[in-house]
Amino acid sequence: MKYGDKVILTSSLGSFLSVVNSTSLLIAVPTIMIDLNTTFFLVLWILISYSLALTVFSPIFGKYSDKIGRKKLYSSGYIFFFIGSMTAGISVNADMLIISRLIQGIGGALLFSNSLAILTDTFKALELKRAIAINAAVIGVGTAIGPIIGGLLTALNWRTIFFFNAPIALVGYFISWRTLTEVKRELIPGKFDYRGSILFSSFLILIIISLSTGPFIGWTDPLIIAMFAVSIASLVSFALMEKRTGDPLINMGIFGRKAFSSAAFSTLLNSVSRFSLIFILILYLQGTAGFSPLIAGFLMVPYAGAMGLMSYYSSSLMGHMGGKSLQIIGLAMVGVGSIAFPFTLGAFDYTLVSMLMILTGLGIGIFYTPNNSALMLSVDPGNRGVAASIRTLFLNIGSVVGMTMVFTIVASFVPMTTVGNIFIGSLSTGIHIPTAAFNEGLAISFIAAGIFSLIAIPIAGRSSGKID
């Protein structure tokens, strides 16, 4: 096996592990809630804690990899994932499981902040598009089969989901440690920006916690208002400090590059659409249509499958149409498909629903590969770790914003307790869903998700065509 193929293998394995871990867990939530005798709020944090750690630590590890190299950091990500998976599997309460998920998130941050950077260090522009396409296809496959794996393993015991991850993490560690070589490049000397890291981490922690809990305890709650205020103050202080720091955590100068800023911010907006659609479809299939979480997972396969398939083939299309054009087409497909979903909310017709899932999935796939190629090729080798971590950061912020937006909109039409029970698949037959009001909330959520992708079109259109 050629070295490049080994790099793609270990990168794809890390992506597959993270995606399957997240999507399979959605199916197990009702069982975990009962077995650990916990509340919906803590169950939500079992899901969110992984994203929180992933988001907070990605910029730090991305910067470290630019300074000291990527191999050791990337390989250690599998070790953290292994430890987190094992402790999650033996968790005796929700608190222990949340801490375990945080450890998994640290592992995920080590993997994701280095994965794309390693691919970009290894491959030239044309080969890189193929490598990113394969990685994206693996993510699509993982998204599609994750709920199925989760359903099958939960039938045995929800803990087996985490024990399933552990050997994959060990295999990933040995493959990465034995096959990856540190690419010869000029490493960045200097002290690490600890003050900037603390300020930026404070911003991320507070903004994610406030966005995640706001729909449940109310946006006017003094605690939510205080966290928003402190998070904004931390961000402003961080931005001012970075301008005076010789070697900042995030080199703000890269946002001055049109290709990078266009790719990064269109990633953020599309991420809001992408994850909003996942949350809305879960509510739609489990609430309006009344399917179980496992069946809903099967029914969402067209969405994830189309995304993975087109992510792979979009690398070939880039040679004919150019990356900028593909990003615009993909965003338009996601926007139009999302806005068309409300027309399916009358009498449930899975044929029509699946067609729209395929349309939006294809759109995300068309967008994904050229967008990531544009983002990573627009920076110099010394900033690739930072660029990859910003991408991960924007993806996860988009996920949290998407979830918050959907829950807030739908909860303005039906009680939040009902929304929560539908989402985790534990809706009691004794709880009545006001279908008309619930569907109205879903319709507005679908439209909002589509608008985010449509707004991203002119931003993606500003990207340079030099790297197409």
C-alpha positions, -999 to 999 in steps of 0.1 A, spaced: 0 0 0 13 34 -10 20 59 18 -7 83 5 -33 55 7 -22 48 43 -27 84 52 -62 84 37 -69 51 56 -60 65 90 -77 98 84 -109 82 72 -108 58 102 -107 87 126 -136 104 108 -157 72 107 -151 66 144 -162 100 154 -193 101 132 -205 66 141 -200 74 178 -222 104 176 -250 91 153 -253 57 170 -257 73 204 -289 91 193 -307 57 192 -296 47 227 -307 79 244 -341 66 258 -324 35 271 -296 54 287 -322 78 303 -340 49 319 -310 28 329 -291 57 346 -323 71 360 -315 106 348 -333 137 333 -337 148 297 -315 178 304 -286 156 315 -292 133 286 -289 163 263 -256 171 279 -244 135 273 -248 144 236 -235 180 237 -205 173 259 -186 157 231 -192 187 208 -182 211 236 -148 195 241 -143 190 203 -150 227 197 -130 241 226 -98 221 221 -97 221 183 -81 255 179 -56 247 207 -45 214 191 -45 229 156 -21 256 167 1 230 186 3 208 155 16 238 135 43 244 161 55 208 171 42 185 143 11 165 137 18 128 140 21 125 178 -10 147 184 -31 129 158 -21 94 171 -28 104 207 -64 114 197 -71 77 193 -58 70 228 -81 96 243 -110 82 223 -102 47 236 -101 58 272 -133 78 269 -151 49 252 -141 25 279 -150 47 308 -183 56 291 -191 19 288 -187 14 325 -204 46 336 -226 42 367 -243 76 364 -249 105 339 -221 126 354 -195 99 347 -209 94 312 -207 132 305 -170 133 317 -163 103 295 -178 120 265 -157 151 273 -126 128 271 -139 114 238 -143 150 226 -106 158 234 -97 128 213 -120 140 185 -103 174 187 -69 159 183 -81 138 153 -101 165 135 -77 194 140 -49 173 124 -68 151 99 -72 176 70 -39 192 78 -21 158 74 -39 152 41 -30 187 29 7 182 39 8 149 21 -10 155 -12 -7 180 -41 -38 200 -51 -53 175 -75 -46 144 -53 -59 163 -23 -94 167 -38 -96 129 -41 -83 124 -6 -108 148 9 -136 132 -13 -128 97 1 -128 111 37 -161 128 31 -176 97 16 -166 78 47 -183 104 69 -215 100 48 -214 62 52 -208 66 90 -237 90 93 -259 65 74 -250 33 93 -245 49 127 -282 48 137 -284 12 124 -254 1 144 -267 20 174 -301 2 172 -285 -32 169 -261 -27 197 -287 -11 220 -307 -42 216 -279 -60 234 -269 -32 258 -264 6 253 -229 2 268 -218 -20 238 -219 12 216 -189 25 235 -172 -9 237 -177 -11 199 -157 21 195 -127 10 217 -111 -16 194 -115 7 164 -97 34 183 -68 10 191 -66 -1 155 -65 36 144 -37 43 169 -15 15 157 -20 23 120 -14 60 125 17 55 147 33 29 125 25 45 91 24 83 95 57 102 91 62 138 101 63 159 69 95 179 67 85 216 70 95 246 89 79 243 123 68 276 140 89 285 171 79 306 200 58 305 231 23 292 230 -5 318 234 -19 307 267 -38 339 275 -54 338 241 -63 301 246 -80 309 279 -100 338 265 -111 320 234 -120 288 253 -140 309 278 -159 324 249 -166 289 233 -176 272 266 -200 300 276 -216 305 242 -222 268 237 -236 263 272 -259 293 268 -271 283 233 -277 247 244 -296 255 276 -314 287 265 -343 269 249 -349 249 280 -346 275 309 -356 305 289 -336 332 270 -344 359 296 -331 339 325 -304 360 343 -279 331 340 -283 329 302 -280 367 298 -249 367 320 -232 339 301 -239 357 268 -225 389 281 -193 373 295 -188 352 263 -190 383 241 -166 402 264 -142 372 262 -144 372 224 -137 410 222 -108 407 246 -94 378 226 -96 397 193 -79 427 208 -51 406 224 -45 386 193 -36 418 174 -8 425 199 5 389 202 35 379 182 24 343 177 -14 343 183 -36 312 188 -55 322 156 -37 342 130 -65 367 121 -46 375 90 -58 343 73 -93 357 74 -80 385 51 -75 359 24 -106 359 3 -105 322 -5 -101 312 31 -127 335 46 -153 327 19 -148 289 24 -148 292 62 -180 313 66 -199 293 39 -189 262 59 -204 278 90 -237 287 73 -240 254 55 -233 236 88 -263 253 104 -284 241 75 -270 206 75 -274 199 112 -307 217 114 -320 193 88 -309 163 109 -326 176 140 -358 185 121 -359 152 103 -356 134 136 -385 154 150 -405 149 118 -400 111 115 -404 104 152 -431 130 159 -453 137 129 -448 103 113 -446 84 146 -416 61 138 -393 46 164 -357 60 166 -343 29 149 -368 30 120 -362 67 117 -325 60 114 -331 36 86 -354 61 69 -327 88 70 -302 67 50 -310 84 17 -299 117 32 -266 105 45 -260 81 16 -265 108 -10 -242 131 9 -214 105 11 -218 94 -26 -217 129 -40 -189 140 -17 -168 113 -34 -178 121 -70 -176 159 -66 -138 157 -68 -142 145 -104 -167 173 -112 -142 199 -99 -121 194 -130 -150 202 -153 -170 228 -134 -146 244 -109 -148 243 -71 -166 277 -68 -194 267 -92 -199 234 -73 -201 251 -40 -228 274 -53 -248 246 -69 -246 225 -37 -257 254 -15 -286 261 -38 -298 225 -38 -297 224 0 -316 257 2 -343 248 -23 -347 212 -9 -350 225 27 -376 251 17 -396 224 -2 -399 201 28 -429 219 44 -450 207 14 -446 171 27 -461 179 62 -497 172 52 -501 135 45 -468 117 51 -454 104 18 -420 88 23 -413 87 -15 -415 125 -16 -396 129 17 -368 106 5 -365 125 -28 -360 158 -9 -335 140 15 -316 129 -16 -317 164 -31 -303 180 1 -279 152 7 -265 155 -28 -262 193 -23 -242 189 9 -220 164 -9 -214 186 -39 -205 215 -15 -182 195 9 -152 185 -11 -145 218 -31 -152 238 0 -127 219 21 -101 219 -7 -105 257 -10 -102 262 27 -71 241 32 -52 251 0 -57 289 7 -32 289 36 5 283 39 17 250 55 25 268 88 -12 276 93 -28 244 81 -35 231 116 -52 264 125 -72 263 93 -84 227 99 -93 236 135 -113 266 124 -132 244 100 -139 220 129 -148 249 151 -173 263 126 -188 229 119 -195 224 156 -208 259 162 -231 254 133 -243 222 148 -251 239 182 -268 269 165 -288 245 143 -301 225 172 -308 257 192 -327 272 163 -349 242 157 -357 236 194 -365 272 199 -388 275 169 -406 242 175 -409 249 213 -427 282 204 -456 260 191 -456 230 214 -443 225 250 -405 219 252 -411 187 272 -430 173 242 -402 184 218 -376 167 241 -396 135 243 -400 133 206 -363 140 200 -350 113 223 -377 89 211 -393 83 244 -427 99 236 -453 83 258 -485 72 242 -503 93 268 -488 125 255 -508 142 228 -490 160 200 -509 190 186 -501 180 150 -510 212 133 -490 234 156 -461 210 157 -460 208 119 -461 246 117 -430 247 139 -413 222 117 -422 241 85 -406 273 98 -376 254 109 -372 238 74 -374 273 58 -349 288 83 -325 259 75 -328 266 38 -323 303 42 -289 298 59 -276 278 28 -290 304 4 -273 332 24 -240 313 20 -242 314 -19 -229 349 -24 -202 342 2 -190 311 -16 -192 331 -48 -165 354 -35 -139 326 -33 -110 327 -56 -110 305 -87 -72 299 -86 -74 267 -67 -103 252 -87 
